[in-house]
Amino acid sequence: MSCGPFGRFVSGVLLNAPNWLKTVKEGHSARIPLGEISDWMYAISGEVFGAHTVNLLRSRMGRQERQEHDDAWGLKFGDPRTIRVVPEPNKGGGSLKNWFGKQPVDTGEHPMSENMATSLKEQLTNNPTLVSVKDDRGWTFLHQEALAGNAATVKVLLDAGADVNALTGHGMTPLQLAKSLRWDKVAALLEGKDAK
């Protein structure tokens, strides 16, 4: 799965065949506007994140049926009343802890964003033009970090003078990209508000 070329679509390949829909099959490519995505799920080391619809169904099951369901999937869904979005960096972390660093992160930010902020500051000190460089789609680094929801690196870029009104080749601002995925903290930063 990947985010489309202008931050408006998600594309990927179907891993299985739909039960009722006959126009697509396993292995077919799919491209969906972000606004049409109503649910998503991913798993890391067997632990599920997202899965809003599956967890709604699981919440209506008895304990035994829910266990059979989870065993059939071979995944750990956890409490159906609590939807986990990302792994918690301060609760063990396993291999994620090794990837993102061993420092505890208490800000609620994705650990990769927090850990990238320091090195980004150094890069911008050594090469201040990075803050305004655009790629062939018209995207700045601020556009990319806003779409990814990385508040820590967005703050570094804003402190370095990044243009919040810069437009992509398709006329999108960093704020519009952040709002398209409901990154409220990033949107507040871009609007000049305190995002705490």
N, C-alpha and C positions, 0 to 999 in steps of 0.2 A: 504494500500500500504506500502511496506517496501523495503529497499535496500537489495539486495541479500547477501549471506554469505561472499562474497569476494569483494564486492563493484563493481561488474561488471554487475549486473542484478537488475531490479526492478520487484517485484512481487506483485500481488494483486488479487482481486476477481472482476469480471465484475458485475456492478450494474444494467445493462440493456442488452437487447438482440440486437446485431447488425442488421441493416436493411437488408444487402445483404450477409454477411458472415454467412454461415450455419454450420460451423464446431465448433462453440462455442455458448454458450447460457448464459443467465443471471445466475450468481452464479458460473460459471466455474472459475477456477484459471488460471491466466496468468503469465508468466515469460518472460520478454523481456530484451535483452541486452541494457545497457544504451545508446550505440551508435545508436540504432534504434528508440529511442524516439524522435519524432519530435515536439510534442506539449504536453502540460499538463495544468491543471486548478485546482484550489481549491477555496473555498469560506469561508470567515469568516464573521459572522453576515450579510450574504447576499451580501457582497462585493466580487467581483471576482478578482483573481490574476492569471496571466498567460493568457491562452485562446488565443494564437496567431492566430490560424486558425479562431476561432469564431469571433475575432475582425476584421480580414481581411474581412470576409463576412459582418459583421456589417458596416464596413466602406463603403461598396458598396450599402448600403440601404439608402433610404430616411429617414428623421427624423421620420415620422409616422410609417413606417415599422420597423425601429430600435426599437421604443418604444413598438410596439406590440410584437416584438421578445423578448425583455427584460422582458416584463410583462408575456409572456408565460413561460419563464424560472423561473420567480420569483426572479431574481437576479439583482444586480446593477453592470453592466459591466463598466460603466464610458465611457470616451472618447475613441473611437476605435483606435485613433492614438497614444495613450499612454498605453503601456502594463505595468501594475503594477506587480511587482514580489513579494514584501513583503509589509506589512502595514508600513506606515510612522510613526515612534514612536513619532515624534514631532507634529503631527497633531491630537490631541485628543487621539486616541489610544483605547478608550473604555476599554473592559476587557483586551486587550493585554497590555495596559499601566499598568494595575494592576499586570499582570503576570510578566512583564519584568522590573518593577521598574519605579519610577516616575522621575528619572533623565533624562534630555534630552540627546540624543545621537547624536553628531554632526560628527561622524567619517564615517558614511555610512555603518557601520557594523550592523549585526543583533544584536538587543539589548540583546538577551540572551547571545551571545558570549561576548559582552562587560561586562555585569554584572557578568559573570562567571569568568572572568580573575582575579579579585581580590581574590576571594575565592580559585581559583586554585593556585595562588602564595602562599597563606597561607598553603594549603595542601602540596605543594611541599617543603615548608620550614620545615614542621613537618615530612614529609616522602619523602625524595629525591629519594627513589628507585621507586616511582610511575612513574617517567619519563622513565624508561626502562622496566617496567613489560610488558610481552606479554600475551595475552589471548590464549585460546586453538586453535585459528586460526592463531596465530602468529602476531596479531595486537597489536601495541602499542597505547597509548593514542594519540600520534601524528598522527598515521594513521587515527584514528577515527575523530579527529578534522579537519584534512586535507580534508577528504571526505565530512564532513559536511560544509566545507567552512568557518570555524570559525577562522578568521585571528587573532583576539585578543588572543584567547587561544593558537593558534599555536605559536604566538610570545612568550607567557609566557613559553611554553614548550621548544622552541628553546633557550631562555635565560637561561633555567635550564639545558641545555645540552642534549636535546633529539637528538637521532641519526636520521639524515635526510636520511641516507642510509639503515635504517632497512627495512627488507623484510617481508611481510606477508607470510603465508604458501603457497600462490600461486605466490610468487615472485614480489609483488607490493610494490613500495616505496611510502611514503607519497606524494611525488611530482607527481607520476603517478596517484594517486587517485585524487589529486586536479585538475590535468589537465583533467581527464576523465569527470569532471563536469564543466570544464571551470571556476574554481575559480582562476581567474588571480591574485588577491591580495595575496591569500594564496600561489600560485605557486611562485610568486616573492619573498615572504618571505623565502620559502624553497630553492630557488635558491641563496639566500644571497643578494638579491637586495632590494633597498628601494621600498616598496610597496605603497607609497603615490600617 
